[in-house]
Amino acid sequence: MKNHMVLPEKFPRRPGRHRRDIRSAFSLTELLVSISIVGILLAIAFPAAQAVRQAARRTHCLSNLKQVMLATLAYESKGIGFPPGDDGRGQGFIVPLLPFFEEQKLSDQAKDDWASGETYADRWSRLSRQQVVQLICPAASPEDYRATLAGQGEFTGHYYGVTGPIGTAQDSEGSRIHSYRDLGLLKNGPIGLQGIFSPQKNGVFASKRPRDVTDGISNTIGIGEISRFEVVDETRDPMRSGWAFGAGYDSAKKVTRLFAIKSISGPINAPGVTLNDTPFGSNHPGGTHFALLDGSVHHVSQNVSLDVLKAYASINEREKVQSLDEL
Protein backbone atom coordinates (compact mmCIF):
# COMPACT_ATOMS: atom_id res chain seq x y z
CA MET A 1 0.00 0.00 0.00
CA LYS A 2 1.08 3.48 -0.79
CA ASN A 3 1.27 6.01 1.91
CA HIS A 4 -0.97 9.05 1.35
CA MET A 5 -0.17 12.42 2.91
CA VAL A 6 -3.22 14.11 4.24
CA LEU A 7 -3.04 17.92 4.01
CA PRO A 8 -4.80 19.99 6.59
CA GLU A 9 -7.90 21.78 5.36
CA LYS A 10 -7.44 25.49 4.67
CA PHE A 11 -10.81 26.18 6.13
CA PRO A 12 -11.44 23.37 8.60
CA ARG A 13 -15.00 22.30 8.93
CA ARG A 14 -16.78 23.13 12.09
CA PRO A 15 -19.36 20.91 13.59
CA GLY A 16 -22.84 21.71 12.33
CA ARG A 17 -21.69 24.27 9.66
CA HIS A 18 -21.12 24.04 5.93
CA ARG A 19 -18.19 25.70 4.18
CA ARG A 20 -20.51 27.75 1.96
CA ASP A 21 -21.87 29.50 5.03
CA ILE A 22 -18.48 31.02 5.74
CA ARG A 23 -18.11 34.26 3.69
CA SER A 24 -17.06 37.85 4.23
CA ALA A 25 -19.70 40.66 4.23
CA PHE A 26 -20.12 44.37 4.93
CA SER A 27 -21.14 45.36 8.35
CA LEU A 28 -23.99 47.85 8.66
CA THR A 29 -21.52 50.58 9.58
CA GLU A 30 -19.35 49.87 6.56
CA LEU A 31 -22.40 49.92 4.28
CA LEU A 32 -23.58 53.28 5.64
CA VAL A 33 -20.09 54.77 5.22
CA SER A 34 -19.90 53.51 1.62
CA ILE A 35 -23.29 55.00 0.81
CA SER A 36 -22.23 58.31 2.35
CA ILE A 37 -19.04 58.41 0.27
CA VAL A 38 -20.94 57.69 -2.95
CA GLY A 39 -23.45 60.42 -2.07
CA ILE A 40 -20.66 62.94 -1.50
CA LEU A 41 -19.00 62.04 -4.81
CA LEU A 42 -22.30 62.44 -6.68
CA ALA A 43 -22.95 65.76 -4.97
CA ILE A 44 -19.56 66.97 -6.22
CA ALA A 45 -19.90 65.51 -9.72
CA PHE A 46 -23.41 66.70 -10.62
CA PRO A 47 -22.78 70.46 -10.23
CA ALA A 48 -19.51 70.11 -12.13
CA ALA A 49 -21.27 68.30 -14.97
CA GLN A 50 -24.02 70.92 -14.99
CA ALA A 51 -21.44 73.70 -15.14
CA VAL A 52 -19.77 72.00 -18.13
CA ARG A 53 -23.13 71.75 -19.92
CA GLN A 54 -23.92 75.40 -19.21
CA ALA A 55 -20.52 76.48 -20.51
CA ALA A 56 -21.01 74.42 -23.68
CA ARG A 57 -24.45 75.94 -24.30
CA ARG A 58 -23.12 79.42 -23.69
CA THR A 59 -20.27 78.86 -26.16
CA HIS A 60 -22.69 77.46 -28.74
CA CYS A 61 -25.01 80.44 -28.28
CA LEU A 62 -22.14 82.90 -28.70
CA SER A 63 -21.19 81.08 -31.89
CA ASN A 64 -24.75 81.38 -33.24
CA LEU A 65 -24.90 85.08 -32.42
CA LYS A 66 -21.53 85.66 -34.04
CA GLN A 67 -22.78 83.96 -37.22
CA VAL A 68 -25.76 86.33 -37.32
CA MET A 69 -23.53 89.37 -36.77
CA LEU A 70 -20.96 88.26 -39.35
CA ALA A 71 -23.78 87.63 -41.84
CA THR A 72 -24.98 91.19 -41.20
CA LEU A 73 -21.49 92.55 -41.84
CA ALA A 74 -21.14 90.41 -44.97
CA TYR A 75 -24.42 91.81 -46.26
CA GLU A 76 -23.19 95.36 -45.57
CA SER A 77 -19.92 94.64 -47.37
CA LYS A 78 -21.86 94.27 -50.62
CA GLY A 79 -22.11 98.08 -50.60
CA ILE A 80 -25.81 98.41 -49.86
CA GLY A 81 -25.58 99.18 -46.15
CA PHE A 82 -26.83 97.17 -43.20
CA PRO A 83 -30.15 95.40 -43.76
CA PRO A 84 -33.04 97.58 -42.56
CA GLY A 85 -34.94 96.47 -39.48
CA ASP A 86 -37.91 95.95 -41.80
CA ASP A 87 -38.26 96.20 -45.57
CA GLY A 88 -41.59 98.08 -45.40
CA ARG A 89 -43.57 94.90 -46.03
CA GLY A 90 -43.18 93.20 -42.66
CA GLN A 91 -40.03 91.27 -43.62
CA GLY A 92 -37.35 91.38 -40.93
CA PHE A 93 -33.62 91.88 -41.24
CA ILE A 94 -32.96 88.13 -40.90
CA VAL A 95 -34.47 87.19 -44.28
CA PRO A 96 -31.83 88.88 -46.48
CA LEU A 97 -29.12 87.22 -44.34
CA LEU A 98 -30.30 83.66 -45.13
CA PRO A 99 -27.75 83.01 -47.92
CA PHE A 100 -24.96 83.72 -45.43
CA PHE A 101 -26.36 80.94 -43.16
CA GLU A 102 -26.25 78.49 -46.08
CA GLU A 103 -30.04 78.76 -46.22
CA GLN A 104 -30.28 79.60 -49.92
CA LYS A 105 -33.37 77.44 -50.35
CA LEU A 106 -35.25 79.46 -47.75
CA SER A 107 -33.99 82.68 -49.31
CA ASP A 108 -35.35 81.57 -52.69
CA GLN A 109 -38.71 80.80 -51.11
CA ALA A 110 -38.90 84.41 -49.92
CA LYS A 111 -38.65 85.45 -53.57
CA ASP A 112 -40.92 82.80 -55.10
CA ASP A 113 -44.05 83.67 -57.04
CA TRP A 114 -46.97 84.55 -54.84
CA ALA A 115 -49.66 82.01 -54.10
CA SER A 116 -53.20 83.01 -54.92
CA GLY A 117 -54.44 85.45 -52.27
CA GLU A 118 -51.18 85.30 -50.30
CA THR A 119 -50.36 88.41 -48.26
CA TYR A 120 -46.99 89.55 -47.01
CA ALA A 121 -47.88 88.30 -43.54
CA ASP A 122 -48.83 84.91 -45.02
CA ARG A 123 -45.47 84.66 -46.73
CA TRP A 124 -43.40 85.51 -43.64
CA SER A 125 -45.54 83.11 -41.61
CA ARG A 126 -44.91 80.34 -44.15
CA LEU A 127 -41.16 80.95 -44.04
CA SER A 128 -41.14 80.97 -40.25
CA ARG A 129 -42.65 77.50 -40.09
CA GLN A 130 -39.20 76.23 -41.05
CA GLN A 131 -36.65 76.37 -38.27
CA VAL A 132 -33.28 78.08 -38.73
CA VAL A 133 -31.06 76.43 -36.13
CA GLN A 134 -28.55 79.31 -36.11
CA LEU A 135 -31.28 81.54 -34.66
CA ILE A 136 -31.98 79.36 -31.61
CA CYS A 137 -30.11 79.48 -28.30
CA PRO A 138 -29.29 75.91 -27.16
CA ALA A 139 -29.97 76.88 -23.54
CA ALA A 140 -33.59 77.78 -24.29
CA SER A 141 -36.40 75.38 -23.45
CA PRO A 142 -38.30 73.77 -26.37
CA GLU A 143 -41.42 75.84 -25.70
CA ASP A 144 -39.34 78.96 -26.35
CA TYR A 145 -38.56 77.75 -29.87
CA ARG A 146 -42.07 78.57 -31.03
CA ALA A 147 -43.72 81.88 -31.81
CA THR A 148 -46.73 82.89 -29.74
CA LEU A 149 -47.99 86.03 -31.50
CA ALA A 150 -49.25 84.43 -34.70
CA GLY A 151 -49.96 80.98 -33.34
CA GLN A 152 -49.69 79.09 -36.65
CA GLY A 153 -46.77 76.86 -35.80
CA GLU A 154 -44.01 79.35 -36.60
CA PHE A 155 -40.54 79.08 -35.16
CA THR A 156 -39.13 82.15 -33.47
CA GLY A 157 -35.59 83.50 -33.33
CA HIS A 158 -33.53 84.44 -30.28
CA TYR A 159 -31.26 87.12 -31.76
CA TYR A 160 -32.78 90.58 -32.19
CA GLY A 161 -31.63 93.74 -33.88
CA VAL A 162 -31.34 96.86 -31.70
CA THR A 163 -33.35 99.97 -32.57
CA GLY A 164 -31.65 102.09 -29.93
CA PRO A 165 -32.10 103.24 -26.34
CA ILE A 166 -35.16 104.82 -24.75
CA GLY A 167 -35.16 107.62 -22.17
CA THR A 168 -31.92 109.04 -20.78
CA ALA A 169 -28.49 107.79 -19.74
CA GLN A 170 -25.51 109.27 -17.95
CA ASP A 171 -21.94 109.12 -19.25
CA SER A 172 -19.71 106.62 -17.48
CA GLU A 173 -17.72 109.60 -16.21
CA GLY A 174 -20.90 111.35 -15.05
CA SER A 175 -20.14 114.37 -17.20
CA ARG A 176 -23.29 114.42 -19.31
CA ILE A 177 -26.90 113.24 -19.42
CA HIS A 178 -27.95 111.97 -22.84
CA SER A 179 -31.61 112.16 -23.94
CA TYR A 180 -32.45 109.68 -26.68
CA ARG A 181 -34.90 110.21 -29.52
CA ASP A 182 -37.88 107.92 -30.08
CA LEU A 183 -41.19 107.80 -31.92
CA GLY A 184 -43.18 108.87 -28.90
CA LEU A 185 -45.92 107.15 -26.92
CA LEU A 186 -47.15 104.03 -28.72
CA LYS A 187 -49.61 101.36 -27.60
CA ASN A 188 -47.05 98.59 -28.05
CA GLY A 189 -44.23 100.45 -26.33
CA PRO A 190 -41.51 102.93 -27.33
CA ILE A 191 -39.40 102.65 -30.48
CA GLY A 192 -35.89 104.08 -30.38
CA LEU A 193 -34.50 106.04 -33.31
CA GLN A 194 -30.76 105.80 -32.62
CA GLY A 195 -29.92 102.14 -33.20
CA ILE A 196 -28.48 100.38 -36.22
CA PHE A 197 -31.88 98.83 -37.04
CA SER A 198 -34.08 101.77 -36.04
CA PRO A 199 -36.65 103.45 -38.28
CA GLN A 200 -36.41 107.09 -39.29
CA LYS A 201 -38.38 109.75 -37.43
CA ASN A 202 -41.16 109.45 -40.02
CA GLY A 203 -41.66 105.82 -38.95
CA VAL A 204 -40.18 104.32 -42.13
CA PHE A 205 -37.10 102.08 -42.24
CA ALA A 206 -34.00 102.65 -44.34
CA SER A 207 -30.58 101.00 -44.49
CA LYS A 208 -27.81 102.54 -42.43
CA ARG A 209 -24.13 102.59 -43.32
CA PRO A 210 -20.97 102.47 -41.21
CA ARG A 211 -20.59 106.24 -41.57
CA ASP A 212 -23.82 106.62 -39.58
CA VAL A 213 -22.17 104.93 -36.59
CA THR A 214 -20.30 107.93 -35.24
CA ASP A 215 -19.91 106.27 -31.83
CA GLY A 216 -17.59 103.71 -33.44
CA ILE A 217 -18.37 100.12 -34.35
CA SER A 218 -16.48 98.81 -31.30
CA ASN A 219 -18.75 100.86 -29.01
CA THR A 220 -22.11 99.98 -30.56
CA ILE A 221 -24.41 96.99 -30.08
CA GLY A 222 -25.94 95.60 -33.25
CA ILE A 223 -27.72 92.43 -32.13
CA GLY A 224 -28.65 90.96 -28.76
CA GLU A 225 -30.11 87.78 -27.34
CA ILE A 226 -33.67 87.40 -26.09
CA SER A 227 -34.16 83.70 -25.40
CA ARG A 228 -35.67 84.12 -21.95
CA PHE A 229 -39.22 85.43 -22.14
CA GLU A 230 -40.97 86.68 -19.04
CA VAL A 231 -43.95 88.97 -18.69
CA VAL A 232 -45.19 90.98 -15.73
CA ASP A 233 -48.71 89.63 -16.01
CA GLU A 234 -48.54 85.83 -15.71
CA THR A 235 -51.79 85.45 -17.65
CA ARG A 236 -50.17 86.86 -20.80
CA ASP A 237 -48.18 84.85 -23.30
CA PRO A 238 -44.55 85.78 -23.96
CA MET A 239 -44.38 88.05 -27.00
CA ARG A 240 -42.54 85.97 -29.60
CA SER A 241 -43.03 86.30 -33.34
CA GLY A 242 -41.91 84.17 -36.28
CA TRP A 243 -38.26 84.77 -37.17
CA ALA A 244 -39.04 86.16 -40.64
CA PHE A 245 -41.21 89.03 -39.36
CA GLY A 246 -39.77 92.50 -38.87
CA ALA A 247 -42.35 95.10 -37.89
CA GLY A 248 -46.02 96.00 -38.08
CA TYR A 249 -47.58 99.22 -39.41
CA ASP A 250 -50.67 101.37 -39.03
CA SER A 251 -52.93 102.47 -41.89
CA ALA A 252 -50.56 105.36 -42.64
CA LYS A 253 -47.66 102.89 -43.16
CA LYS A 254 -45.93 104.10 -40.00
CA VAL A 255 -44.32 101.48 -37.78
CA THR A 256 -46.17 100.67 -34.56
CA ARG A 257 -44.94 97.18 -33.58
CA LEU A 258 -41.49 95.58 -33.47
CA PHE A 259 -40.99 91.85 -33.91
CA ALA A 260 -37.38 90.91 -34.83
CA ILE A 261 -35.97 94.19 -33.52
CA LYS A 262 -36.26 95.75 -30.08
CA SER A 263 -35.58 99.00 -28.22
CA ILE A 264 -33.65 99.05 -24.96
CA SER A 265 -35.40 100.68 -22.03
CA GLY A 266 -34.98 98.16 -19.21
CA PRO A 267 -32.29 96.01 -17.57
CA ILE A 268 -31.14 92.62 -18.78
CA ASN A 269 -33.42 89.74 -17.68
CA ALA A 270 -36.14 92.10 -16.46
CA PRO A 271 -39.78 91.02 -17.03
CA GLY A 272 -41.34 92.47 -20.18
CA VAL A 273 -44.27 94.89 -20.24
CA THR A 274 -44.70 95.91 -23.88
CA LEU A 275 -43.81 94.34 -27.20
CA ASN A 276 -41.47 96.97 -28.63
CA ASP A 277 -39.04 97.07 -25.72
CA THR A 278 -39.07 93.46 -24.52
CA PRO A 279 -35.94 93.26 -22.33
CA PHE A 280 -32.91 91.38 -23.59
CA GLY A 281 -32.24 88.26 -21.54
CA SER A 282 -31.36 84.58 -21.59
CA ASN A 283 -31.20 81.31 -19.66
CA HIS A 284 -27.42 81.62 -19.31
CA PRO A 285 -26.55 82.28 -15.67
CA GLY A 286 -26.15 85.95 -14.82
CA GLY A 287 -26.70 87.74 -18.11
CA THR A 288 -27.16 87.56 -21.86
CA HIS A 289 -25.19 87.95 -25.09
CA PHE A 290 -24.64 90.94 -27.37
CA ALA A 291 -22.76 91.38 -30.63
CA LEU A 292 -21.00 94.64 -31.45
CA LEU A 293 -20.80 96.06 -34.95
CA ASP A 294 -17.12 95.12 -35.11
CA GLY A 295 -18.21 91.46 -35.12
CA SER A 296 -17.18 90.68 -31.53
CA VAL A 297 -19.60 88.90 -29.18
CA HIS A 298 -19.82 89.34 -25.42
CA HIS A 299 -21.59 87.88 -22.40
CA VAL A 300 -22.91 90.94 -20.55
CA SER A 301 -23.83 90.70 -16.88
CA GLN A 302 -27.42 91.39 -15.86
CA ASN A 303 -25.93 93.68 -13.21
CA VAL A 304 -24.46 96.03 -15.81
CA SER A 305 -25.60 99.62 -15.43
CA LEU A 306 -28.63 100.43 -17.58
CA ASP A 307 -26.89 103.68 -18.53
CA VAL A 308 -24.00 101.66 -19.99
CA LEU A 309 -26.37 99.36 -21.86
CA LYS A 310 -28.21 102.32 -23.38
CA ALA A 311 -24.95 104.03 -24.34
CA TYR A 312 -23.86 100.93 -26.27
CA ALA A 313 -27.27 100.72 -27.97
CA SER A 314 -26.98 104.12 -29.65
CA ILE A 315 -25.02 104.70 -32.84
CA ASN A 316 -24.52 108.45 -32.78
CA GLU A 317 -24.66 110.02 -29.32
CA ARG A 318 -20.90 109.99 -28.64
CA GLU A 319 -21.24 108.73 -25.07
CA LYS A 320 -18.14 107.94 -23.05
CA VAL A 321 -18.21 104.21 -22.27
CA GLN A 322 -16.05 101.52 -20.75
CA SER A 323 -15.02 98.46 -22.70
CA LEU A 324 -17.55 95.64 -22.35
CA ASP A 325 -14.70 93.33 -21.36
CA GLU A 326 -13.99 95.57 -18.36
CA LEU A 327 -17.54 95.50 -17.00
ZAMARRO-275539 format. One line per field, with one value per residue (C-alpha): residue number from 0; residue in three letters; y, x, z. Coordinates in steps of 0.001 Angstrom, whole numbers. Example, Ala and Ser with C-alpha at 12.3 -4.5 7.8 and 13.67 -1.06 7.14 Angstrom:
<sites>
lokol (0,1)
kolro (ALA,SER)
py (-4500,-1060)
px (12300,13670)
pz (7800,7140)
</sites>
This chain:
<sites>
lokol (0,1,2,3,4,5,6,7,8,9,10,11,12,13,14,15,16,17,18,19,20,21,22,23,24,25,26,27,28,29,30,31,32,33,34,35,36,37,38,39,40,41,42,43,44,45,46,47,48,49,50,51,52,53,54,55,56,57,58,59,60,61,62,63,64,65,66,67,68,69,70,71,72,73,74,75,76,77,78,79,80,81,82,83,84,85,86,87,88,89,90,91,92,93,94,95,96,97,98,99,100,101,102,103,104,105,106,107,108,109,110,111,112,113,114,115,116,117,118,119,120,121,122,123,124,125,126,127,128,129,130,131,132,133,134,135,136,137,138,139,140,141,142,143,144,145,146,147,148,149,150,151,152,153,154,155,156,157,158,159,160,161,162,163,164,165,166,167,168,169,170,171,172,173,174,175,176,177,178,179,180,181,182,183,184,185,186,187,188,189,190,191,192,193,194,195,196,197,198,199,200,201,202,203,204,205,206,207,208,209,210,211,212,213,214,215,216,217,218,219,220,221,222,223,224,225,226,227,228,229,230,231,232,233,234,235,236,237,238,239,240,241,242,243,244,245,246,247,248,249,250,251,252,253,254,255,256,257,258,259,260,261,262,263,264,265,266,267,268,269,270,271,272,273,274,275,276,277,278,279,280,281,282,283,284,285,286,287,288,289,290,291,292,293,294,295,296,297,298,299,300,301,302,303,304,305,306,307,308,309,310,311,312,313,314,315,316,317,318,319,320,321,322,323,324,325,326)
kolro (MET,LYS,ASN,HIS,MET,VAL,LEU,PRO,GLU,LYS,PHE,PRO,ARG,ARG,PRO,GLY,ARG,HIS,ARG,ARG,ASP,ILE,ARG,SER,ALA,PHE,SER,LEU,THR,GLU,LEU,LEU,VAL,SER,ILE,SER,ILE,VAL,GLY,ILE,LEU,LEU,ALA,ILE,ALA,PHE,PRO,ALA,ALA,GLN,ALA,VAL,ARG,GLN,ALA,ALA,ARG,ARG,THR,HIS,CYS,LEU,SER,ASN,LEU,LYS,GLN,VAL,MET,LEU,ALA,THR,LEU,ALA,TYR,GLU,SER,LYS,GLY,ILE,GLY,PHE,PRO,PRO,GLY,ASP,ASP,GLY,ARG,GLY,GLN,GLY,PHE,ILE,VAL,PRO,LEU,LEU,PRO,PHE,PHE,GLU,GLU,GLN,LYS,LEU,SER,ASP,GLN,ALA,LYS,ASP,ASP,TRP,ALA,SER,GLY,GLU,THR,TYR,ALA,ASP,ARG,TRP,SER,ARG,LEU,SER,ARG,GLN,GLN,VAL,VAL,GLN,LEU,ILE,CYS,PRO,ALA,ALA,SER,PRO,GLU,ASP,TYR,ARG,ALA,THR,LEU,ALA,GLY,GLN,GLY,GLU,PHE,THR,GLY,HIS,TYR,TYR,GLY,VAL,THR,GLY,PRO,ILE,GLY,THR,ALA,GLN,ASP,SER,GLU,GLY,SER,ARG,ILE,HIS,SER,TYR,ARG,ASP,LEU,GLY,LEU,LEU,LYS,ASN,GLY,PRO,ILE,GLY,LEU,GLN,GLY,ILE,PHE,SER,PRO,GLN,LYS,ASN,GLY,VAL,PHE,ALA,SER,LYS,ARG,PRO,ARG,ASP,VAL,THR,ASP,GLY,ILE,SER,ASN,THR,ILE,GLY,ILE,GLY,GLU,ILE,SER,ARG,PHE,GLU,VAL,VAL,ASP,GLU,THR,ARG,ASP,PRO,MET,ARG,SER,GLY,TRP,ALA,PHE,GLY,ALA,GLY,TYR,ASP,SER,ALA,LYS,LYS,VAL,THR,ARG,LEU,PHE,ALA,ILE,LYS,SER,ILE,SER,GLY,PRO,ILE,ASN,ALA,PRO,GLY,VAL,THR,LEU,ASN,ASP,THR,PRO,PHE,GLY,SER,ASN,HIS,PRO,GLY,GLY,THR,HIS,PHE,ALA,LEU,LEU,ASP,GLY,SER,VAL,HIS,HIS,VAL,SER,GLN,ASN,VAL,SER,LEU,ASP,VAL,LEU,LYS,ALA,TYR,ALA,SER,ILE,ASN,GLU,ARG,GLU,LYS,VAL,GLN,SER,LEU,ASP,GLU,LEU)
py (0,3478,6014,9051,12421,14106,17922,19993,21781,25490,26177,23373,22304,23130,20905,21715,24275,24043,25697,27752,29502,31021,34264,37854,40661,44369,45359,47852,50584,49871,49922,53281,54771,53513,55002,58310,58410,57692,60423,62938,62041,62437,65762,66966,65508,66700,70465,70110,68297,70922,73701,72004,71749,75395,76476,74421,75943,79419,78861,77458,80442,82899,81077,81383,85075,85655,83965,86326,89365,88258,87631,91194,92547,90408,91812,95356,94643,94266,98077,98411,99181,97174,95400,97580,96469,95954,96204,98079,94900,93202,91272,91375,91879,88134,87187,88880,87219,83662,83012,83719,80939,78487,78756,79605,77441,79460,82678,81570,80801,84410,85450,82800,83666,84553,82008,83009,85452,85298,88408,89554,88303,84911,84657,85509,83106,80338,80949,80971,77496,76229,76372,78077,76433,79307,81541,79358,79483,75910,76881,77777,75385,73766,75839,78959,77749,78565,81884,82891,86033,84427,80984,79094,76858,79346,79083,82152,83503,84437,87121,90580,93744,96857,99971,102088,103238,104817,107621,109037,107791,109274,109122,106621,109604,111347,114371,114422,113242,111975,112156,109684,110210,107919,107798,108875,107150,104033,101363,98587,100450,102927,102653,104076,106038,105804,102145,100382,98825,101767,103454,107091,109747,109447,105824,104319,102082,102654,100997,102545,102593,102470,106243,106621,104926,107935,106270,103707,100118,98812,100856,99977,96987,95601,92432,90963,87779,87400,83704,84120,85429,86684,88968,90981,89626,85832,85450,86859,84850,85781,88051,85974,86302,84165,84767,86163,89033,92502,95104,95999,99220,101371,102469,105358,102891,104104,101481,100667,97177,95579,91846,90912,94192,95754,99002,99051,100682,98157,96015,92618,89741,92101,91022,92473,94893,95911,94339,96966,97073,93458,93259,91375,88257,84584,81307,81619,82275,85947,87738,87564,87951,90938,91382,94641,96057,95122,91458,90684,88901,89335,87882,90938,90696,91394,93680,96034,99621,100429,103679,101664,99359,102317,104026,100928,100721,104125,104698,108454,110017,109987,108726,107936,104213,101522,98463,95638,93332,95569,95500)
px (0,1077,1267,-968,-167,-3221,-3036,-4800,-7898,-7437,-10808,-11441,-15000,-16783,-19360,-22836,-21694,-21120,-18193,-20508,-21870,-18475,-18109,-17064,-19704,-20124,-21144,-23993,-21517,-19345,-22400,-23577,-20089,-19899,-23294,-22230,-19037,-20939,-23446,-20657,-19002,-22296,-22946,-19559,-19899,-23406,-22784,-19511,-21272,-24019,-21438,-19774,-23131,-23918,-20523,-21013,-24454,-23117,-20268,-22690,-25009,-22138,-21193,-24752,-24898,-21528,-22776,-25757,-23531,-20961,-23777,-24977,-21489,-21137,-24416,-23194,-19918,-21860,-22106,-25815,-25581,-26829,-30153,-33043,-34944,-37908,-38262,-41586,-43570,-43178,-40033,-37352,-33619,-32957,-34468,-31826,-29124,-30295,-27746,-24958,-26355,-26249,-30037,-30279,-33369,-35254,-33992,-35347,-38711,-38896,-38648,-40925,-44049,-46973,-49663,-53200,-54441,-51184,-50361,-46992,-47884,-48834,-45465,-43404,-45535,-44913,-41160,-41140,-42647,-39203,-36648,-33283,-31056,-28553,-31284,-31981,-30108,-29292,-29970,-33590,-36401,-38301,-41420,-39338,-38558,-42073,-43715,-46729,-47989,-49254,-49963,-49694,-46767,-44011,-40536,-39134,-35587,-33531,-31258,-32785,-31634,-31342,-33350,-31652,-32102,-35156,-35158,-31925,-28489,-25512,-21943,-19706,-17716,-20904,-20143,-23294,-26898,-27947,-31606,-32451,-34900,-37883,-41192,-43175,-45923,-47151,-49614,-47052,-44232,-41514,-39402,-35888,-34497,-30756,-29915,-28475,-31880,-34077,-36650,-36411,-38383,-41163,-41661,-40183,-37102,-33997,-30579,-27813,-24132,-20971,-20586,-23824,-22168,-20303,-19911,-17593,-18370,-16475,-18747,-22109,-24408,-25942,-27719,-28654,-30112,-33674,-34159,-35671,-39224,-40971,-43947,-45188,-48713,-48541,-51789,-50167,-48175,-44547,-44380,-42539,-43027,-41912,-38265,-39044,-41206,-39767,-42352,-46019,-47583,-50668,-52927,-50559,-47655,-45934,-44324,-46172,-44942,-41487,-40985,-37383,-35974,-36257,-35582,-33650,-35401,-34981,-32292,-31141,-33419,-36145,-39783,-41343,-44267,-44698,-43809,-41469,-39035,-39067,-35935,-32912,-32245,-31359,-31196,-27422,-26550,-26149,-26700,-27160,-25186,-24638,-22763,-21001,-20802,-17121,-18206,-17176,-19600,-19823,-21590,-22914,-23833,-27416,-25931,-24457,-25604,-28628,-26886,-24003,-26367,-28214,-24954,-23861,-27269,-26977,-25016,-24524,-24664,-20897,-21238,-18135,-18215,-16052,-15018,-17546,-14695,-13989,-17543)
pz (0,-786,1910,1350,2913,4241,4014,6590,5364,4667,6131,8599,8928,12092,13595,12331,9665,5928,4185,1956,5030,5741,3690,4228,4233,4929,8348,8656,9581,6559,4281,5639,5215,1621,810,2346,269,-2947,-2070,-1500,-4811,-6676,-4971,-6223,-9718,-10622,-10229,-12128,-14974,-14988,-15143,-18126,-19925,-19215,-20510,-23681,-24304,-23689,-26159,-28736,-28281,-28697,-31892,-33240,-32416,-34038,-37223,-37324,-36775,-39348,-41844,-41199,-41845,-44969,-46258,-45566,-47370,-50622,-50604,-49855,-46152,-43199,-43757,-42560,-39481,-41803,-45569,-45403,-46028,-42660,-43617,-40928,-41238,-40897,-44275,-46476,-44343,-45127,-47921,-45426,-43159,-46077,-46221,-49916,-50351,-47747,-49306,-52688,-51109,-49921,-53573,-55105,-57037,-54835,-54097,-54918,-52267,-50300,-48257,-47010,-43537,-45017,-46730,-43636,-41608,-44153,-44044,-40247,-40095,-41053,-38266,-38726,-36131,-36108,-34663,-31614,-28304,-27158,-23537,-24288,-23452,-26365,-25701,-26347,-29873,-31026,-31812,-29744,-31505,-34704,-33336,-36652,-35797,-36596,-35160,-33466,-33329,-30275,-31761,-32192,-33875,-31701,-32570,-29933,-26340,-24746,-22175,-20780,-19740,-17951,-19247,-17485,-16206,-15055,-17195,-19309,-19425,-22842,-23942,-26684,-29523,-30083,-31922,-28896,-26924,-28716,-27605,-28053,-26330,-27327,-30480,-30383,-33312,-32619,-33203,-36222,-37045,-36040,-38276,-39293,-37430,-40016,-38946,-42128,-42236,-44338,-44489,-42430,-43323,-41209,-41573,-39576,-36590,-35241,-31834,-33440,-34348,-31300,-29015,-30560,-30080,-33248,-32130,-28755,-27335,-26088,-25395,-21951,-22136,-19039,-18686,-15729,-16011,-15707,-17648,-20796,-23305,-23956,-26997,-29604,-33340,-36278,-37165,-40644,-39363,-38874,-37893,-38084,-39405,-39033,-41886,-42643,-43160,-40004,-37779,-34556,-33584,-33469,-33913,-34832,-33517,-30078,-28225,-24962,-22029,-19206,-17572,-18781,-17683,-16463,-17031,-20178,-20235,-23876,-27204,-28632,-25719,-24524,-22333,-23591,-21536,-21588,-19665,-19311,-15667,-14820,-18110,-21861,-25090,-27370,-30634,-31454,-34946,-35114,-35119,-31533,-29184,-25418,-22401,-20549,-16878,-15856,-13212,-15807,-15427,-17581,-18528,-19989,-21863,-23384,-24339,-26268,-27968,-29647,-32837,-32781,-29317,-28636,-25069,-23051,-22269,-20753,-22703,-22350,-21355,-18358,-16997)
</sites>
